[in-house]
Amino acid sequence: MEAIFEQHSEELSELLTCQKVFIEELLESGSTWETAMKLLEKQNETFGKPVVVKEITFKNGQVGKYYDWKTEE
């Protein structure tokens, strides 16, 4: 998978972390790069670009913020 990331490093550099994780999970489950990018495009069409800042609290009490897709909760 590292070889795929190196091959597509320019495209990956333009993605937010949640989009990279989305692609990584698809690749780990056996998807091709092309299919993963098509699914990311559909994800963005369905939910819009990741624009919601969410917070996560770690076990040590630190709070982290990250971008995610806006979904109904």
N, C-alpha and C positions, 0 to 999 in steps of 0.2 A: 504494500500500500504506500510505503514511503516513496517508491519510484513514481507512482501515479501523482503523488503530491508534488514531487520535484518537477515532473513533466508539466504540471498545470499550476505552478507556483504563482505565475502572474495573475491568473484568474482567481486563485484563492486569496491573493493579497487584497482583492477588492471586496471580499465577502466579510460580513460580520461573524463573530464567533459562533452564534447560534446556527448560522448557515453552514459554516465549516463542520460543525458537529453533525448537522443533518446529513451532509455529504459523506462524512466519515462513517456514520452508522449504516448508510446505504451501501457503501463500498465493503464494509465488514460483513454485510449480509449477502454479499455476492453480486451486487449490482455493478454494472459498468459505469465508467465516468460519464458517458453520454446519457445513459438512463438516469443516473443520479442528478445530473444537471437539468434534465427535462422535468424530473419530479420536483426539484427545487423551484423551477419556473412555475409549475402548477401550484406549489405551496404559496409562492408570492402572489400569484393571481387570485387564489382563494382568500388569503388573509391579508394581502397587501405586504409591503416591505416590512421587515422587522423594525418597529418603531416604539415599542413599549419597553420601558425600562422596568425590570423586575428586580426585586431584592431577594437575596437568599441569606439566611443566617447559618453560619457554620457552627459546629459543635463547640468551638473555642470562643464563640460569642461575636466573632468578626462578622460584619455585614458586607456582602458583595453585591454589586449591581451588574446587570447584564441586559442586553437587548434580546427581545423575543418577539414572536408574532403575536399580534393582538387576537385573542380568541375569547369566545364566550366562556365564562367561568361559572 
